[in-house]
Amino acid sequence: MQEVHGIQGVMAGNSGAVDSTYGGEVGPAAVPQGVRRRGLTIRLRMTITYGASVFVTGAVLIYTAYTLFKWRLGHPVADVSEPADCQRPKASMTLAETKNCKAIADQQILRQIDKPLIFVLLISAVVALVIGYFLAGRFLHPINRITRMARRVASRPDRSMHARIDMDGPQDELVELAQTFDGMLDRLDQAFEGQRRFVGNASHELRTPLAINRTLLEVTLMDPEASEQTRQLCRTLLATNERSERMIEGLLLLARADNEPAHREDVDLAEVAFRSVTQCELEAAERQVAIRTSLQQVSVSGDGILIERIAMNLIQNALRHNIGAGGWVDVLSYDRSTDLPGHGLLVVANTGPEVPAYAVETLFEPFKRGTQPSGASPARDPKDKGVGLGLSIVRSVVRAHGGRVAAEPRPGGGLIVRVWLPVGM
């Protein structure tokens, strides 16, 4: 095992430089919650509330205008500069002159009260906007609560599937929506839990007959009177049986990995990666693939066995999907990540066949394997003992630990997988 040359100097001071080298990141029926009183519908409540707001605002405007007119009419000569013709006694004026002087006085009165009215109108508009903003927030608060719950479940279904909204209040449209959403979560929770139980129970039940088959085949191989043809058949069946056992072990681990770790501890990611590399050295030598490491100590929080399984699966996947002789696998760990602060970073990169960018996400699905371009040799290596669950287990374990995993094609062929795990306390 040799060190990665030309990278350590960059890694020691800035993990972001290495990151840039490897590229970027990669309706059911509601369950009744007791008897609720029937209240006004949201539509009716909004109608009444906004109608009352408009009524109050209009009443304030009308009352203000009325008060100003009353005040001004109570002081008909105050601050009014009448023309000389209008200052004569009214008895000496004609009817036309009297009307003209009254019109002039009314215009002056309107000019004196139009500015206060405009000011009151602007104040009323601001008050109406503020009231409308708070009323809208009050009506939308239940919807925001449902949205936050939906995002929480979507981002972390393994941790949030048991959460419920449990909205209180009268039986209106929003409460019915929340109850429907809670009912959907109940059914999804039951479905996921039933699936996990089925996988676990089925895997446990299948272990016994496979163990019996392995014992019988091994006994037959040890029989000195068995023919060579029988021995060859037993070896073939034994290899098939071994593959089935690995698949069952993978399914059991996958079912366990979907749950959040019950016990967390501080785990040195560099130590875990080094131990996994050591266990894979023999397989790397058989495939003539070099494993190069550059590891920085970083303490992450989680289940040590499951975190080691992450590193082991990534390294085995990089070895088994390599170019063979002359190929390499780089295993790197960083004590910090510029992309996701508060997380340690594990990177596994390898040489290998080119992987289309659109096919990267499917590699994390169970029983999915990398494919070769059209006309190339099959991607399956005869020495490959995998069952197509390695990256699926990695993703499930990472999600259960509150981390993130991303992959992207490496220029020239191969894959770069990056895993972020929360650092320990």
WOJOVEN-V990140 format. One record per backbone hydrogen bond with DSSP energy under -1.0 kcal/mol. CO is the residue of the C=O (numbers start at 1). NH is the residue of the N-H. If there is no record, write none. Layout:
co:nh
CO:NH
CO:NH
//
This chain:
co:nh
2:293
7:11
8:12
10:14
15:19
16:20
17:21
18:22
24:26
37:171
41:45
42:46
43:47
44:48
45:49
46:50
47:51
48:52
49:53
50:54
51:55
52:56
53:57
54:58
55:59
56:60
57:61
58:62
59:63
60:64
61:65
62:66
63:67
64:68
65:69
66:70
67:71
68:72
69:73
70:74
72:75
77:80
84:87
89:92
90:93
94:98
95:99
96:100
97:101
98:102
99:103
100:104
101:105
102:106
103:107
104:108
105:109
106:110
107:111
108:112
109:113
110:114
113:117
114:118
115:119
116:120
117:121
118:122
119:123
120:124
121:125
122:126
123:127
124:128
125:129
126:130
127:131
128:132
129:133
130:134
131:135
132:136
133:137
134:138
135:139
136:140
137:141
140:144
141:145
142:146
143:147
144:148
145:149
146:150
147:151
148:152
149:153
150:154
151:155
152:156
156:160
157:161
160:163
170:172
172:176
173:177
174:178
175:179
176:180
177:181
178:182
179:183
180:184
181:185
182:186
183:187
184:188
185:189
186:190
187:191
188:192
189:193
190:194
191:195
192:196
193:197
194:198
195:199
196:200
197:201
198:202
199:203
200:204
201:205
202:206
203:207
206:210
207:211
208:212
209:213
210:214
211:215
212:216
213:217
214:218
215:219
216:220
217:221
218:222
223:226
227:231
228:232
229:233
230:234
231:235
232:236
233:237
234:238
235:239
236:240
237:241
238:242
239:243
240:244
241:245
242:246
243:247
244:248
245:249
246:250
247:251
248:252
249:253
250:254
251:255
252:256
253:257
256:259
265:302
267:300
268:272
269:273
270:274
271:275
272:276
273:277
274:278
275:279
276:280
280:284
281:285
282:286
283:287
284:289
288:326
290:329
291:2
292:331
293:4
294:333
298:269
299:424
300:267
302:265
303:307
304:308
305:309
306:310
307:311
308:312
309:313
310:314
311:315
312:316
313:317
314:318
315:319
316:320
317:321
324:327
327:290
328:351
329:292
330:349
331:294
332:347
334:345
342:423
344:421
345:334
346:419
347:332
348:417
349:330
353:414
356:359
357:360
360:363
361:364
362:365
365:368
373:376
381:384
388:367
389:393
390:394
391:395
392:396
393:397
394:398
395:399
396:400
397:401
398:403
399:402
404:420
406:418
408:416
410:413
414:410
415:350
416:408
417:348
418:406
419:346
420:404
421:344
422:301
//
